[in-house]
Amino acid sequence: MLAKRIIPCLDIKNGRTVKGVNFLDLKDAGDPVELAKFYAENMADELVFLDISATEEARKTMVKLVEKIAKTINIPFTVGGGISNLKDVDLILKSGADKVSINSAAVKNPELISEISKQYGNQCVVVAIDAKLIDNNWKVHLVGGKEPTNLDLFEWAKTVERYGAGEILFTSMNHDGTKTGFANSALAKLSGILEIPVIASGGAGSIKDFKDVFVEGKADAALAASVFHFKEIDIKHLKRVLKNKGISVRI
């Protein structure tokens, strides 16, 4: 059985780590390089860096910051934000990332998923899906959650898998920053219809939430931000508790 992964997420805006609630009201959460180093030294399995305003501001990802972080960590590193073509992907990988995350660009040009997968391997491409539950339907949103679409979460997830995505990073906009638990029923459904791993994001508030996302949500990995950034949950302690509850994690 593959070990479940714990993944801190650095949402970056103006060179700083930020965190909000439901994608709004962003607050400063610290220096991204220092946070990355801390997580790498304290049992994080991977690290995700999302330049959350790159697409909205029509600019590329902060490459210099990616390079700085890559030099300070020794765990798998995923970078997203403003990536729209193979040239961007190449630059990010050469800057030290192990994987790229694409979201809006994948919706606008699904062939990009196939291009990245063929060029670098499907393990290199993570498709991030931000979705909001509206009238009992999970609808995909783009541009940092600001642009709604008519795409259904589950249909889109199956589509990106067919195009060659290696993983899905699903963020529930309804749960983001609320610390009330993950969207476990939607996650379980995703895990049931997909062959590729599902990373859960949005809603982590307690150790129980992590246990539930693995047991009830069937997620392969759990991503969180504020509970780690503000030292509300220690990753080492979290992993020891999960292991004691029979959940396979790397200690």
C-alpha positions in Angstrom: 0.0 0.0 0.0 1.4 3.4 -1.0 2.0 5.8 1.9 -0.3 8.7 2.2 1.4 12.1 1.6 1.3 15.3 3.6 1.9 18.3 1.5 2.2 21.9 2.7 1.2 24.5 0.1 2.8 27.9 -0.4 0.3 30.3 -2.0 2.5 33.1 -3.2 1.5 36.7 -3.9 4.0 39.6 -4.3 6.8 37.3 -3.2 5.2 36.4 0.2 3.2 33.4 1.4 -0.4 34.2 1.9 -3.6 32.4 3.0 -7.2 33.4 2.8 -10.7 31.9 3.3 -12.7 30.7 0.3 -10.0 32.2 -1.9 -10.6 35.7 -0.4 -9.2 38.0 2.4 -5.6 37.0 2.0 -3.3 37.4 5.0 0.5 37.3 5.1 1.8 33.9 6.3 5.6 34.4 6.1 8.7 34.1 4.0 8.3 31.3 1.4 12.0 30.3 1.4 12.1 30.0 5.2 8.8 28.0 5.3 10.0 25.7 2.5 13.2 24.9 4.4 11.2 24.3 7.7 8.8 21.9 6.0 11.6 19.9 4.2 13.3 19.5 7.6 10.1 18.5 9.4 8.8 15.4 7.5 6.7 17.1 4.8 6.5 14.6 1.9 6.3 17.2 -0.9 5.9 20.9 -1.3 3.5 22.8 -3.6 4.2 26.4 -4.7 1.3 28.2 -6.3 1.8 31.7 -7.7 -1.8 32.5 -7.2 -2.0 35.8 -9.0 0.2 35.0 -12.1 -2.8 34.0 -14.3 -5.0 36.9 -13.2 -2.1 39.4 -13.7 -1.2 37.8 -17.1 2.4 37.1 -16.1 4.7 34.2 -15.7 5.6 32.4 -12.4 8.3 33.9 -10.2 11.2 31.9 -11.4 13.9 33.4 -9.1 11.8 32.5 -6.1 11.3 29.0 -7.4 15.1 28.7 -7.8 15.7 29.9 -4.2 13.2 27.4 -2.7 14.5 24.5 -4.9 18.0 25.1 -3.5 16.9 24.8 0.1 14.8 21.6 0.0 15.3 18.0 -0.8 11.7 16.8 -1.2 9.5 16.7 -4.4 8.5 20.2 -5.4 5.5 21.2 -7.5 5.1 24.6 -9.0 2.0 26.2 -10.6 0.7 29.6 -11.6 1.0 31.3 -15.0 2.2 28.2 -16.9 0.7 28.1 -20.3 3.1 26.4 -22.7 6.0 23.9 -22.9 8.5 26.7 -22.8 7.1 27.8 -19.4 7.3 24.2 -18.2 10.9 23.8 -19.3 11.9 27.0 -17.5 10.2 25.9 -14.3 11.7 22.4 -14.3 15.2 23.9 -15.0 14.6 26.2 -12.1 14.4 23.2 -9.8 10.8 22.0 -9.7 10.0 18.3 -10.1 6.4 18.8 -11.3 4.3 21.5 -12.7 0.7 22.3 -11.8 -1.6 23.7 -14.5 -5.2 24.8 -14.0 -6.7 27.6 -16.3 -4.3 26.7 -19.1 -5.5 23.1 -19.1 -9.1 24.2 -19.5 -8.2 26.6 -22.3 -5.9 24.0 -24.1 -6.3 20.4 -22.9 -3.7 19.4 -25.4 -1.1 21.1 -23.2 -1.6 18.2 -20.7 -0.7 15.7 -23.4 2.3 17.7 -24.5 3.8 17.9 -21.0 3.1 14.3 -20.4 4.8 13.2 -23.6 7.8 15.5 -23.2 8.5 15.0 -19.5 6.4 12.0 -18.4 2.9 12.0 -16.8 4.4 12.0 -13.3 5.5 15.6 -14.1 2.0 17.1 -14.7 -0.4 17.8 -11.9 -3.8 19.3 -13.0 -5.2 21.5 -10.3 -9.0 21.8 -10.2 -10.7 24.5 -8.2 -14.4 23.7 -7.9 -17.3 25.1 -6.0 -20.5 23.3 -5.0 -23.4 25.3 -6.5 -26.9 23.9 -6.3 -25.5 20.4 -5.6 -23.2 20.5 -8.6 -19.5 20.9 -8.4 -18.5 23.5 -11.0 -14.9 24.2 -12.0 -13.5 27.7 -11.6 -10.5 29.4 -13.2 -8.2 32.3 -12.6 -7.7 31.7 -8.9 -11.4 30.9 -8.4 -12.6 34.2 -9.9 -13.9 32.8 -13.2 -16.8 30.2 -13.1 -17.2 27.7 -15.9 -19.9 25.2 -16.8 -17.5 22.3 -16.4 -18.5 19.5 -14.0 -15.7 18.6 -11.6 -16.0 14.8 -12.2 -16.3 15.0 -16.0 -13.3 17.4 -16.2 -11.2 15.1 -13.9 -11.9 12.1 -16.2 -11.0 14.3 -19.2 -7.7 15.4 -17.8 -6.8 11.8 -16.9 -7.4 10.8 -20.5 -5.2 13.6 -21.7 -2.3 12.3 -19.6 -2.4 14.0 -16.2 -0.3 12.2 -13.6 -2.3 13.6 -10.6 -5.3 15.7 -9.7 -5.1 18.4 -7.1 -8.7 19.1 -6.2 -9.4 22.2 -4.1 -12.9 22.7 -2.7 -13.6 26.4 -2.8 -16.4 25.9 -0.3 -14.0 24.4 2.2 -10.9 26.5 1.5 -9.5 28.1 4.7 -12.6 27.2 6.8 -10.8 24.5 8.8 -14.1 22.5 8.9 -12.7 19.4 7.1 -12.2 18.3 3.5 -14.9 17.7 0.9 -14.7 14.0 1.6 -17.8 12.8 -0.4 -16.5 14.6 -3.6 -13.0 13.3 -3.0 -14.2 9.7 -2.5 -16.2 10.0 -5.8 -13.1 11.3 -7.6 -10.9 8.5 -6.2 -13.5 6.0 -7.3 -13.6 7.1 -10.9 -9.9 7.9 -11.5 -6.9 5.7 -11.8 -4.5 8.5 -11.0 -3.8 9.9 -7.5 -6.0 12.5 -6.0 -4.5 15.3 -3.8 -7.1 16.8 -1.4 -7.1 20.5 -0.7 -9.3 22.9 1.2 -10.6 22.5 4.8 -7.8 21.1 7.0 -8.4 22.2 10.5 -7.5 19.3 12.8 -5.6 16.0 12.9 -9.0 14.3 12.6 -9.6 16.1 9.3 -6.5 14.4 7.9 -7.5 11.0 9.2 -11.0 11.5 7.7 -9.7 12.6 4.3 -7.6 9.4 3.9 -10.3 7.0 5.4 -13.5 8.6 4.1 -12.2 10.7 1.3 -9.9 8.0 -0.1 -7.4 10.7 -1.0 -3.8 9.7 -1.8 -2.4 13.0 -0.4 -3.6 15.9 1.7 -2.5 19.4 1.1 -2.9 22.2 3.6 -1.6 25.7 4.3 -2.6 27.8 7.3 -2.6 25.0 9.9 1.0 24.4 9.0 2.1 28.0 8.4 0.7 29.2 11.7 2.0 26.1 13.6 -1.4 24.9 14.6 -0.5 21.4 13.5 3.0 19.9 13.5 3.6 17.6 10.6 5.8 15.2 12.7 3.1 14.9 15.3 0.4 14.6 12.7 2.2 11.7 11.0 2.8 9.8 14.3 -0.9 10.1 15.2 -1.9 8.9 11.7 0.5 6.0 11.9 -1.0 5.0 15.3 -4.4 5.0 13.7 -3.3 2.5 11.1 -2.8 4.9 8.2 0.4 4.3 6.1 2.6 7.4 6.2 6.4 8.0 5.9 8.0 8.6 9.2 
